Amino acid sequence: MRSTRLSRESPDDRSTKARIRDAGIDCVAEHGVAATTARKVAAAAGVSTGLVIHHFGSMEGLRSECDEYVAAAIRRRKTESMSAGPGLDPLAALRDADLGPLMSYLVRVLAEDSPSVNALIDEMVADAEEYLQRGVENGMLRPSADPRGRAAVLTLWSLGGLVLHRHMERILGVDLTASNLGSDQAITDNIGTAPSVRPPQKPSPEEPGKGLT
C-alpha cells in the first residue's frame, strides 16, 4: 500500500499526532472503516494503542480528524488549480497530485452512513461553492442562479464516480484510486478532462452577434 508518508518531505519530521492521523488514513484506505482498529493504527504509526486514544480520544475522534485532513487537502489542491484555469471536477486536482492513499480513503468512507461522512461531504460541497465563486469573480465561470446547488451537483457527481470505481475499472480499465492516475493516458482517453466554462464574450463591431449563441 502506498503510504501517506510518501507525500511528505524526507526525513520524516511529522509530529506523533500527525503520524497517527496519517496511519489512520493509510489503514482505512487499505482495510476499510470497520476493520481499522486502534491496534492496527498504532502498529502502522509505530506507537502504543494508548497513545492513539490519548491524542484523539476515540477511534471516532481519529476518523473525524482524518476526514478533516482529506477535505483540507481537496480544498488546498483545488484552490491551487483554479489559478491555472476553471475546472468543474472537485476531485480533478487530487487525481493530478501525489497525495498517496487519499482517493482510496474517500472510496472507503463515502459508502458509510454516518455523521462523520455527512460532515465531510457537507464540507466538500461548501468548499466547492467557495472556489466556484472565486471562478465567477475572476471571470472564469458563469454565475449560477443556485450556487450551492451547482456545487452540490458537481461534488456528488465526482464522488459518485469514486463509489462506483470498481465498475469504472471493470468497464474502462481505469482505476480512479490509483496513485498515478493523473499521469495515466487512459483517464484522458476514456474520461477526459473536466469541462471549462467561460463567460460569454461581448460581440465586436467586426463580428455582430459573436458570443451570444
C-alpha positions in Angstrom: 0.0 0.0 0.0 1.1 3.5 -0.8 1.7 5.4 2.4 0.7 9.0 3.2 4.2 9.4 4.4 5.4 9.3 0.8 3.6 12.6 0.0 5.6 14.4 2.7 9.2 15.7 2.9 12.0 13.5 3.9 13.3 12.9 6.6 10.0 12.4 8.4 9.5 15.3 10.7 5.9 14.9 11.4 4.5 15.2 15.0 3.3 12.0 16.7 -0.3 13.1 16.3 0.3 13.7 12.6 1.9 10.2 12.2 -1.1 8.6 13.9 -3.6 10.5 11.7 -1.7 9.5 8.5 -1.5 5.9 9.7 -5.3 6.1 10.2 -5.8 7.3 6.6 -3.5 4.5 5.4 -5.3 1.8 7.4 -8.8 2.9 6.3 -7.6 3.1 2.7 -6.2 -0.5 2.8 -8.6 -2.3 5.2 -11.8 -0.2 5.3 -13.5 1.6 8.1 -14.9 -1.4 10.1 -11.5 -3.3 10.0 -9.5 -0.3 11.1 -8.8 -0.6 14.9 -6.7 1.4 17.3 -4.2 -1.5 17.4 -3.7 -1.5 13.6 -3.3 2.2 13.5 -0.8 2.1 16.4 1.2 -0.6 14.7 1.3 1.4 11.4 2.3 4.6 13.3 4.9 2.9 15.5 3.2 4.0 18.7 1.3 2.3 21.5 -2.5 1.8 21.3 -2.9 4.1 24.4 -1.2 6.9 22.5 -3.8 6.8 19.8 -6.6 7.3 22.3 -4.5 9.9 24.2 -4.3 12.1 21.1 -7.8 11.6 19.6 -10.0 10.4 22.5 -11.5 7.6 20.5 -11.5 6.0 17.0 -14.4 8.2 16.1 -12.3 11.2 17.0 -9.4 9.9 14.8 -11.9 9.4 12.0 -13.1 13.0 12.2 -9.5 14.2 12.2 -8.8 12.1 9.1 -11.9 13.4 7.3 -10.9 17.0 8.1 -7.4 16.4 6.7 -8.7 14.9 3.5 -11.2 17.7 3.0 -8.5 20.3 3.6 -6.2 18.5 1.0 -9.0 18.7 -1.6 -9.6 22.4 -0.8 -5.9 23.2 -1.0 -5.3 21.4 -4.3 -8.5 22.8 -5.9 -7.7 26.3 -4.8 -4.2 26.0 -6.4 -5.6 24.5 -9.6 -8.1 27.4 -10.1 -5.2 29.7 -10.8 -4.4 27.6 -13.9 -7.9 27.7 -15.3 -11.5 26.7 -14.4 -12.2 23.1 -13.7 -15.6 21.7 -12.6 -14.4 18.4 -11.2 -13.8 18.8 -7.4 -11.5 15.8 -7.4 -9.5 16.5 -10.5 -6.7 18.2 -8.5 -6.4 15.1 -6.4 -6.1 12.9 -9.4 -3.3 15.1 -10.7 -1.4 15.3 -7.4 0.9 13.0 -5.5 -1.3 12.6 -2.4 -0.8 8.9 -1.6 -3.9 7.0 -0.5 -6.4 9.9 -0.1 -8.5 8.7 -3.0 -8.7 5.2 -1.6 -9.6 6.6 1.7 -12.5 8.5 0.1 -13.7 5.3 -1.6 -13.8 3.5 1.7 -15.7 6.2 3.7 -18.2 7.5 1.1 -20.5 4.5 1.4 -20.7 5.0 5.2 -24.0 6.4 6.5 -22.6 8.3 9.5 -22.4 11.9 10.9 -18.7 11.9 10.1 -19.2 11.2 6.4 -22.1 13.6 6.2 -19.9 16.3 7.7 -17.1 15.5 5.2 -19.4 15.7 2.2 -21.0 18.9 3.5 -17.6 20.5 3.9 -16.6 19.4 0.4 -19.7 21.0 -1.1 -19.1 24.2 0.9 -15.5 24.3 -0.3 -16.6 23.7 -3.9 -19.2 26.6 -3.6 -16.4 28.8 -2.4 -13.9 28.1 -5.1 -16.5 28.2 -7.8 -17.5 31.6 -6.6 -13.9 32.7 -6.9 -14.0 31.5 -10.5 -17.1 33.6 -11.1 -15.4 36.7 -9.5 -12.3 36.1 -11.7 -14.4 35.9 -14.8 -13.6 32.3 -15.4 -17.0 30.8 -14.7 -20.6 31.9 -15.4 -22.7 33.0 -12.4 -25.3 30.5 -11.3 -28.8 31.2 -10.0 -28.2 28.4 -7.4 -24.5 28.5 -6.4 -24.9 25.9 -3.7 -26.9 23.6 -5.9 -24.3 23.7 -8.6 -21.5 23.0 -6.1 -23.5 20.1 -4.7 -24.2 18.5 -8.1 -20.6 18.8 -9.3 -19.2 17.4 -6.0 -21.7 14.5 -5.8 -21.1 13.7 -9.5 -17.4 13.3 -8.8 -17.9 11.4 -5.6 -20.3 9.0 -7.3 -17.5 8.0 -9.7 -15.4 7.1 -6.7 -18.1 5.0 -5.2 -18.5 3.1 -8.5 -14.8 2.9 -9.1 -14.7 -0.9 -9.4 -17.2 -0.8 -12.3 -15.2 2.0 -13.9 -12.1 -0.2 -13.7 -14.1 -3.3 -14.9 -15.6 -1.5 -17.9 -13.0 1.1 -18.9 -9.8 -0.3 -17.3 -9.4 3.0 -15.3 -8.6 2.8 -11.6 -9.8 6.0 -10.0 -7.9 5.2 -6.8 -4.5 4.7 -8.5 -1.8 6.9 -7.1 -0.5 7.7 -10.6 -3.9 8.3 -12.2 -3.0 11.8 -13.2 -0.3 10.6 -15.5 -2.4 7.7 -17.0 -3.4 8.4 -20.6 -6.4 6.2 -20.0 -8.1 8.9 -17.8 -7.9 11.3 -20.7 -8.8 8.9 -23.4 -11.8 7.3 -21.6 -13.0 10.0 -19.3 -11.4 13.3 -20.5 -10.8 16.4 -18.5 -13.3 18.4 -16.5 -15.2 20.9 -18.7 -14.2 24.5 -18.7 -16.9 27.2 -18.5 -16.0 30.6 -19.8 -18.1 33.8 -19.6 -19.9 34.9 -22.7 -17.9 37.2 -25.0 -19.2 40.6 -25.9 -19.8 41.0 -29.7 -17.2 43.0 -31.5 -18.1 45.6 -34.3 -16.4 43.3 -36.8 -18.4 40.3 -35.7 -22.0 41.1 -34.8 -23.7 38.6 -32.6 -20.4 36.8 -31.6 -20.6 35.4 -28.1 -24.5 35.5 -28.0 -25.0 31.9 -29.1 
